[in-house]
């Protein structure tokens, strides 16, 4: 579904991506792990067209990305942002239906509200939540609203950016389970960025380890713990000693 071929990106004299190559099969869940500043977010931004790679190729559905019709291109994607990133001035249902109320996928207001309430129920929130504002919700509820928004338009591909950041272990487990269930249920392709190894094991079919702008290792999550790659082993076990230098 998504393929990156030797993608490079630098900002000024600072190279961030140095030849990123990996494949995400259709309907599978890829989790990208790696330390801060290794290029994980830039990789997502390149796929979405928010950042233009300096070289290399990105394919979606087997076709090179062509952004002539940006709305049509972005309509294929959904995203759960780190921190939920809800609009404070909009009610919960308006946040969930944001895409459905405007642009190419615009629906009648009443229909958009019905879809939003259905998606809220799918993530375990009651219908009466729809008319609340984000400030009236707990952090875990806000994250669920963000997840409902990500799936509101039934996207082909869903991105999850640090989906459990700021949540207690129990709520993080709930979100992980929801993500896994929804991705399987929808048949969507998923790419997740996370530092949370519990999330990796709960969400991933495959794992890619990004370090210093390149993929150091990629493979099934079932092979991650037993792989011999020193970068992976240092990262997943949180060891101070190893090839990844800790910033002090």
N, C-alpha and C positions, 0 to 999 in steps of 0.2 A: 504493500500500500504506500509506504514511504521509503525512499532510498536516497541516501546521500553518498555522492561519489567525490572523494578528494576535495572537500569543501574547505576553502581558506578564507579567513577574514582577519584583517588588522585594523586597528584604530590608530591612525598616525603611524608612529614607529613601533607600536606595540602589537605584535601578533597575538591573536586570541585563539583562532582555529587554524591548525597547521596541517590540514589534510584529513578532515573527519569523514569516515566512511562507515556506514552501517545500513542494515535493511530491517524494516519492520513489516513482517508479513500481515496481510489483511486479516482483521479479526483478532490479532494478538496484542498483548500488552507488553510494551518495552519500558523498562525503567532505566534511566540514565543516572548513574551515581558518580560522585567525584567531589573533591573539595571545593570550597568557595573560590571563585575567580578562575575556574578551569575552562569555562566556555559553555556551560550547560544552557544558561538562559539565552546566550547569543545563538546557539544552535536552534532553539525553538523560534527565536525571532527571524532567523534566516528562512526557516520552513514557512512561517506565516507571511513573509514578505515585508516585515517591519524593518529588516536590515538586509541589504543587498550583499551577497558574498562577493569577494574579490575574484575568486575563481572556483572551479568545480561545478558540479551539477546536482540539482535536487529534483527528484521525480515524485509525483503524487499520482497514485493509480497507474503507474507505468508511463506517465507522460511528463515531460519536462514542464516545470512551472511556467505558466504564461499569465501574467497579471494584468492583461488588457482590460478584462472585466473583473475588477477587484471584488465587487460585491458577490459575484457568482463564485469566485475562488474562495473567499472567506466563509461563504455559506456552508462549505463542506466541513468546517471546523467548529468545535466548541472548546471552551477553556474554563477551568477552575483556577482562579488566580490565588496566589499566596495571600493570606489574610482576607479572603473572600472578595474584597474590593467591590462592595455594594455601594449603590448610590444612596447617600443619606437622605436626599430629598424625595425619593420615590418610595412607595409602599413596597412590601415584600413581593406582591404579585406583579407589580410593575417592573421590579428588578428582574424577576424570573422571565417575564414576557418582553424584556427590552428589545430583543431582536424581532419579535413577532409584531411589535407595534410600529415598526418603521422599516423602510428600505424594501428590498426585493421580496422578503418573506412576510410582508405586512399582512396581518389578519384583522378582521373586524374586532373592535375592542372587547366585546362580550366573548367572542371565541377565544381571543388571546388570554383572557382571564380564566376561562374554563381549562385551557391547556396548562396554564400556570398552576392552578389548584391541583390538577391531576399530577403534575410533576412534583409539587410539594408533598403530596401524599406518597409518591414513590420514594421520596427520601425520608419518610417518617414524620412529616409535619402535618398538623391538622389544618383543615380548611380555614379556620378562624385566624390562623397565622397570616393569611394573605393580606389583611388590611392593616397589619402592624408596620412599623418602621424599623429599619435595621438597628437603631439605637435601643429598641425595646427587646432585642434578642440577645441571648447568650452567645459566646464565641462559637460553641458547637452548632447552635442553630443557624448562625450566620453562614458557617461553612456549608451546612446542608442547603441553605438557600442558594449559595454560589454553585453548588453541584446541580441543583434543580435548573438554574439558569443555563449551565453548560450543556444540559441535555434537552432543553426546551424545544429546539428545532430539529431534534433527531439527527445530529451530525454524523458523518462517516468517521471522523477522527476527533478524539478528545485529548486535550493536553491538560495535565495536572501539574501545577507548579507548587511544590512543597505542600501537599494537601493536608498534612497533619501538624504544620507549624502552629505553635501556641495552644495546642489542645492537650488536655490531660490524657494519660495512657488509655483510659476506658473510652473516652470520646474518640481518640485517635483510632482505636480498634473498630469502633462503630463506622467511622468514615472509611477506613480501609475496606471493611466488609461491603459497605454500600457501593464503593467504587468497583470492586470486583464483580459484585452481582450485576450492576448496571451495564458494565462493559460486556459481560457475557450475554446478558439478556438482549442488549441492543445489537450485538454482533459488531460493535464498533472496534476500531483500531485505536489503541491508547499509547501515549508517550507520557511518562511521569518523570519529573525531576524530584529527587528527594535525598536527604541525608539520613533518613530514618530507616534503619535496616529492618525493623519490624514491618514497615510499609512495603519494603522491597519484597520480602518473603510472602506478604499477603496479596500483593497486586500483580507481581511480575510473572510473565511467561518467560521472558528473556531479559538479560541484564547487559548493559554496556557501561564499561568503566572509562570515563573521560578524564584524562590528566594531561596537563601541559598542551592542550589543544589537539590531542589525538586520542583515538580509542585504543586504550592499552589492552583491553580484553572484552570479548563479548561472547555470550553463550547462554544456554538455558539456566534458569534460576536454580534448578536442581543440581547443577554442576559448580555453582559459585563457591560454596564452602570448601569443596575439595580441589579447586583449581590451584595450580602451582604459581600463578602470577603473583609476584611480591607486592605489586601495587594494590591489587584486590585484597589480598590477605591483610595488609596493613590497614586499609580503609575499613573493611567490614569488622575488624576486631578493635579498631580505635587505638592502634599502637603508636606510640611516639617515635619509636625507632623503625626505620625502613627507608625505602627510596623516595617517599614523599616527605619533603622537608616541611616541618611545622614552622609556621610564621610566629615568631616570638615578639 
